[in-house]
Amino acid sequence: MLRYTPLIYYFCNNLSSKTSLKIIIRNNTTNFRYLGSFKYTITKQNNNNPKRKEFIPNENKSPINNKDNFYKNTFQKSNYGKVKPNGGRIKINLDQKRNFLREKLENLENTRGKGETIIESMEPPPGKISLEILGNGSYTLSSSVIVRTERNLYLINVPEGLLRSTQHSRIRHSIIRDVFVTRVNINNIGGLPGFFITKEPMDIPDSKTRFHCVPNVLNFSNALRPISDENFGKTKASKSFVEITPEKDRFRDEAFDIKYLPITNSNKSSGVSYCFLFEGTLPQRKVDVNKLLESNIPSGPWLTKLKKEETVTLEDGRIIKPDDILFKLDLTNDKTNLLILDIESIDEIDCLRNSPHLLPYKNNKKNLHYIVHMVRENVYKSDEYKSFMDEIYCNNAKNIIINESASFYPTNSGIYHITKYNNLICPEIYPLLHHCDGLNSFTCDDDTTREGNYLTVKPYARFPMRGIPNSDDKMEISIDISSSNFIVPPNEKEKFEELLAEFKIEYENDPLLKNGDIYPEVTILGTSSAVPSKYRNVSSYLLKTSEKSLFLIDVGESTHSQLFSLYGPYQIDEILVNIKACFMTHSHQDHINGLCNLIFKREEAFKRKNIPYVPLVVTGPWNVKKYIVSYHTFFIKMFHLIEFFTTGHKSEEVDISKLDTLTVNMEERISSHLYNAKDWNLVSIKAVPVKHVGFCNGYVFTDTNGRRFVFSGDTMPCETLIKEGRDADVLIHEATFEDYHKDEASRKRHSTMEQAVTVGEKMCAKYTLLTHFSARYHKVPCLPLYLDEKNVGVAFDFMTIKFNHWHIVPRLNKVLRVAYANELFDIDFKIQQRVLAASIEQIKRKMEKEDAIPSKKVC
């Protein structure tokens, strides 16, 4: 308790004179009461002898100097359940006590002032601020921006794919302190589940992530966490998440005074909207060294106070004003007034007209520097909207339009480069992506210097608000079909060309490739486990049984973006309306976070094609339904768009020793008005329970020609899957870990490559494709030689395999080993390092055991 006296004093000093707030820190023997009058009463009972002391802090002395005597002989509590006297060495749970005081302090801060939240910080105003466009509003890049300072990121909207986008824009989740949502729809909150999962492990102690104007976000997080990652059990969401309710009309910290502009009374919009007005605090003035020397100010706290614009009186009686030692403030290039507008219908404009926060801009007392228009194109071009903008004083302001009128720009160069490289090896298996039709290169600063005050911008566009951005922060996105940043190692080039020529001769003379027997066709949309990388997205597979019958097995985050990258804007709607069902294996975030976005994108495709909507069939374990219910309950209604059919029992009801009795024939459960064997070209759909965390299942599909495709989902080797998938034509099995990590695979209930291959052998599968590789393998996993002998291939994102092409997939391994020789060498080198480190550790333990002094018991 002694260590918290400074915190308690800070707490009390922040009380207003009219505030009376009692904090009781209670154990079995002591009550501490702190009142707003700064009178501290300590009542203590020890050995039935009551003792009462009055303690009033001496303003001339630091309270820390007297704390030892003040708390002498008191009792301290350990773990909030056991009372132990001083004198012994007691380990006190400081984190729990520190959190208690912080929560009390936050409650006080939230009560100070009506309708505003103030975060007091000792940090000075930032010297550099920039506005950056994360998504420019085009088809796959929902409108999203960030305001970047030296110590914080203000994120406006959390679209699906945020995690992957931040990898390219060098956004560290650990410094995102404030999250704003303009409107609760799937385009703006689709990335929240992924943000929750990845943000929490990175949270810096003593920091908070504040969610502004996102009602129910904490309830949503609490409901989602035990569903999306069952390793956590039924624990609550991170305590570092704080919800700033919409009732607060502003928020202030060291960088900005942020005002909320609610949009209400709309009869046409799809929910409550909030616009945001960012007004930057004045920057801290710099010290003029010459004036400082002339003033002859002695060492001490004077300089700090002067930099805070406080007048000080020195010990010699001189009065020094800030102007005496500081430069004059130059606000010529300070452009920190930013207005973010999200308007969905014309009738919402009146809410902005009536906002008191915009009055200074209507009266020409303040000037806006940047206006971001997340406004629908028909509203933006309306006379009503133009009239409203004419009312606001925004002399020479940059108007940035990020809506559906924006052009599409590829933002992940990695997927284009690796697909182009693989396409050179086998174009039939590795098709080129859409938009890969020429040079497409841009940088984050292309739009900064463009003339004109109305700009439709590219993704990652950056605009300075204060200071000059570092040149090291410049981002360059380059997509060029004529080249790739992947090259064959020079010492392997001759061997590569020889193997490639040999492969192509076999390929061109293969009669099976020309027989037109293409269905079922499998497209790999994601091969990474846990989190995406630059070259691999998380799990999803597209099974095509006919031109009009498509099915998704798992829908990881950004699955829709992967489909768009492959098929482009002219085919994507046809693909979406023909997706009849999503077969979910389990509810872990890397398998499910793209489902809700896909549901709404599919609905939009039906509207654009002007055809009657057909509900999407969704199957999966109970936790998949809980995931959808969480979205439906707290944010967006969606059950009218789907029909859900469970694949089995709840996790707590499953007896893992009786998995073979839990296989379900889903064709019998799916409603007859949705499932038709002839239309779907599927006569059997089996959901097979597998061995992973909680209740998970794989799927066995049998088409009308008797062809059997097995998808394992996440699992360790499972006899039930082997039994149900017997004599499969194709097994697509997870291989999260290389063979060296067998123990880790078992602990996390995953499979190694060798284990997955063995499952295929026991199943008597004709071909096995390995996937779901650990994110540590950014480009390619291990390619052991035994893969070639057993008809096993490895999956890459966007791989498209027709039924008559499966026999050439294992033949690609030889070429891929040479093409990715450098990457495979790095993987092997790291393996050898780990083996060596483990051997050294084992020898050390053995030596320590031999040198240890025998215990008396042994003697």
Buried (B, 14 or more C-beta within 10 A) or exposed (E): BEEBBEBBBEBBEBBEEEEEBEBEBEBEBBEBEBBBEEEBEBEBEEEEEEEEEEEEBEEEEEBEEBBEEBBEEBBBBEEEEEEBEEEEEEEBEEEEBBEBBBEBBBEBBBEBEEEBBBBEEEBBBBEBBBBBBBBBBBBBBBBBBBBBBEEBBBBBBBBBBBBBBBBBBEBEBBBBBBBBBBBBBBBBBBBBBBBBBBBBEEBEEEEBBBBBBBBBBBBBBBBBBBBBBBEBEEEEBBEBBBBBEBEBBBBBBBBBBBBBBBBEEBEEBEEBBBBBBBBBBEBBBEBBEEBBEEBEBEEEEBBEBBBEEEEBEBEEEEEBEBBBBBEEEEEEEBBBBBBBBBBBBBBBBBBBEEBEBBEBBEEEEBBBBBBBBBBBBEBBEBEBBEEBBEEBBBEEBBBBBBBEBBEBBBBBBBBBBBBBBBBEBBEEBBBBBBBBEEEBEBBBBBBBEEEEEEBBBBBBBBBBBBBEBEEEBEBEBBBBBEEBEBEBBEEBEEBBEEBBEEBEEEBEEBEEBEEEEBBBBBBBBBBBBBBBBBBBBBBBBBBBBBEEBBBBBBBBBBBBBBBBBBBBEEEBBBBBBBBBBBBBBBBBBBBBBBBBBBBBBBBEBBEEEEEEEBBBBBBBBBBBBBBBBBBBEBBBEBBEBBBBBBBBBEBEEBEEEEBEEBBBEBBEBBEEEBBBEEEBBBBBBBBBBBBBBBBBBBBBBBBBEEBBBBBBBBBBBBEBBBBBBBEBBBBBBBBBBBBBBBEBBBEBBBBBBBBBBBBBBBBEBBBBBBBBBBBBBBBBBBBBEEBBEBBBBBBBBBBBBBBBBBEBBBBBBBBBBBBBBBBBEBBEEEBEEEEEEEEEEEEEEEEEEEEEEEEEEEE
